[in-house]
Amino acid sequence: MNYKSLPDEMLLLYLRTGDEKAFREIYLRYWRKLYAMARQKIQDVEGLEEIIQDIFLRLWERRGTLQIQQLDAYLFTAVRYACINHLKSIMTQEKYVAYATYHSTEFCCDTEEQLELDDLINAVEQQLNTLPEKTKTIFKMNRLEYKTVKEISCKLKIPERTIEYHLSQAIKSLRVYLQDYLLLTVLFSYFS
């Protein structure tokens, strides 16, 4: 069968049945257009390639459940939202770095405050190490790698509600532990 001559609608039908050749034709037909569109918004080639790969990966993984009416509209919309999420993630990281840089100069000036910060970071790490492995992994992906619940769900192939449960468990655990930790720190500093 000549897949190149098939319209998108037929390729989608074959894709839903798991036809790898149909998927390959969709990829060959659209990857350059998607890449060009994303390139207008994102300059980071590595990030750009990852975005395009993720879109096609999700298309393949969800091939049986997706209800796509127009393939080109679906793919271009997916690229648009992926670019927006990528740029938001970069902006968040840049804000965090700027904040940390600004505030690190304040902390570095006061040795006692720096030691307290180091103790707090160690306390958080110790508590994270007591969590179940899955909970710890999900928490780190969300809070340190800035991945959304949906992204974690896709990556780990776990329902979003489960991801939310693990995050809430990690936060509750940290809140209780840090509450006790901070209380002890205040008491020690008061009597010192």
Secondary structure, DSSP 8 states (H G I E B T S, - for coil): --GGGS-HHHHHHHHHTT-HHHHHHHHHHHHHHHHHHHHTT---HHHHHHHHHHHHHHHHHTTTT---S-HHHHHHHHHHHHHHHHHHHHHHHHHHHHHHHHHHHHHHH-HHHHHHHHHHHHHHHHHHHHS-HHHHHHHHHHHTS---HHHHHHHHT--HHHHHHHHHHHHHHHHHHHHHHHHHHHHHHHH-
